[in-house]
Amino acid sequence: MKVDVKNILTLAAHTDDVEIGCGASLYKFSDANIKVIAFSLAPGKDVESEFDESMNILGAKYDLHKMQIRELGYNRQEILDILYKETKDKEYDLIFCPSSFDTHQDHAVVRDECFRAFKKTTILGYEMPWNNRTFDSDLFIEVSENNLDKKVEHFKCYKSQINKQFFTREYIFSMAKYRGYQAGREYAEAFEIVRMII
């Protein structure tokens, strides 16, 4: 099934979530208008400038809200208000957000408020394996080696996070290979269907 995607909104609890969860898929839809909203800074030095550099590589419009990490639950209403404003400002074809299986408290808040605000839009939950006890891989997006190389390029922006295991080329390609095997493709990223509108 060919999907016509013109406008994409991607939501991140923390500044590096987007690149990890759906970075290669965003390059698959690189002709679309992409906006990223991040609600807090990941821990580390110079993370704001790292995020800025990463978003400029992607060519995405972005908003950064510097809420306190691990305390987004206290800002639930503010997050919902920000997302409601997005529903008025632009019509999105596709939204990426943390999955329903993500146990991180900040990720859960962003996902819940996303669903409240965008009930009439397709929402895909991206995968963060170290936060998931389980994951429903309902939908696979086939990605290319070039898409994955671009994802690796983003990770190089985050020098403050580079010691993390999931910020390596080996991890990125092995996960994409595994999901690709499940989908009968060479490489893929997997997503939970939170809401699908066709």
N, C-alpha and C positions, 0 to 999 in steps of 0.2 A: 504494500500500500504506500503510495507516494503522499507525503504530507507537505502541505504548503505552509511554511512558517515564516511570517514576516516580522513579528515582534515577540521577543523573548525577554522575560523577567527572571532573573536568578537571585535567590535569596540566600544569604549566608549569615549565620550567627556570628562567625569570626572571619577575619580577613582572608584566611587561606582556604576556606571551605569550598568555594566555587571551583577553584583549580583542581582540588583533590576529587571532588564529587562528580563533576561533569565537564572538566576542562577540554577533553578531546571532542566531546559531543558539540560543544559550543563552536568549535572550528568546523565541524560537519555542517553547521547552520551559519557559516560565516557571512552569508549574504543577508542574513536577517539583521534587524536592529536589535542590539543586545543591551539591556540595562542590568546592572548588578547593584543590589542593596546589601551592604554589610552593616551589622548592628553593633559590633564591638571589635576591638583590636586583639588579635592573637598575642600571647605573651612574647616578649622579646624586644630587643633594641631596634629602633628605626623601622618598625613594622608598618607604620603609616606610609612612609616613602616606598617601602617594598611593595605594598598593595597598589599604590599609585603607579609604579613602574609596570606591574603585572597587568593592570587594567589598560594602560596605554598600549601595551603589546597586543592585547585582545582587541583594542579599538572600541571598547564598550563605554557607554555612559555609566556613571556610578555615583552613588551616594554612600557616604560613610557616617554612621552615627556612633559616637564614642561612648556607648553605654558600658557599664561595668561588666567585665567578663564573669561568667557563672552566676550573674544576678539578673538575667534578662526577665525572669519571672516577675520581678518587681516593676518592670517596664512593660508588662503585657499590653495594657491599654494604649500606651504611646506607640508601641509597635503596630497594633491593630489600626490606629489612626493613620499612621504613615502608609500602611498598605491600602486602607480605604481611599486615601488620597490618590494612590496609583490607579485604582479602579476608575476614578473620575478623569484623571489626566490622560490615560492612554488605554487602548484596547489591546490586550496581549493574547497571542495565539497559544503560547506555551509558557508554563512556569516551572522552574526547577527549585526544589527546596529540600531540606533534610527529610529522610524517610520516616515512616511511622514506627520503625524498629530501632531508631537511634535513641540510645539511652542517655545521651548527654542532655542535661537540663536546659541549656540554652538552645540546643537544636530542637528540642521538643516544643519549646515556646514558639519559635519561629514557624515551625510546621503547623501548629495548631492555629495560629493567627492567620497564616497563609490560607488555610482551608476556610476559615470564617470569612475572609475578605474576598476570595476568588472562587466561590462555589460554582460559577458558570464558565470556568476556564479549565482547560486541561492542565493538570498538575502532576509532575513526575517527581518522586522522591529519590534523591541520589544516595549512593552507597558510601558509608564510612565504616569499613569492616571492623575496626577495633572498637567501635561503639555498639555494634549489633550482635545480639545473641542469635538472631536469625534474620533472614532477609527474603522477601518475596521478589524474585527477579521476574516480574511480570512482562517487562518490555526490554528489548535489547536495541541499542543504537549501534549499527555497524560503523566503526571508525577506521581510518587508514593509518599506516605507519607515520605518514606526515602529520596527521592530526595528533598522534601520540608524541611525536618529536616536539610539536608546539607546546603540548602540555608540559613536557620536560623543561622547555625553555622558561615557562612560567615559574617552575619550582626553583630555578636558578636565581630568580628575583629575591626569594625569601632566604637570604643568607642567615637570618636569625633562626630559621627552622630546619636548616639543611642537615642537622644531625639526626633528624627523625627518620626512621626506617622507611616510612611511606613517601619520603621525598626523594627517592632514588629512581633512576631510570629502570633498574631491574624490577622494582616493585610495580611501577606503572605498566611496563610491558607484560609482566607475568600475570597481573590481574586482567588486563585486556585480552591476553591470550586465553586465559581460563574462561572468561565470559564469551569470547568469540567461539571457543570450542562448544560451549553449550548452545550457541545460536547457529552453529554450522557456518561460521564465518572465520576469517583469520583473526580479527580483533573486534572487540565490542566493549561498550560500557552498559551496565545493567541498571534498571530503574524499577521502582515500585510504581504502579499506577495508583495514585491517590484519587484522581478524578479524570475521566476521559470524556471529552466532548468531540464527536465526529460530525 
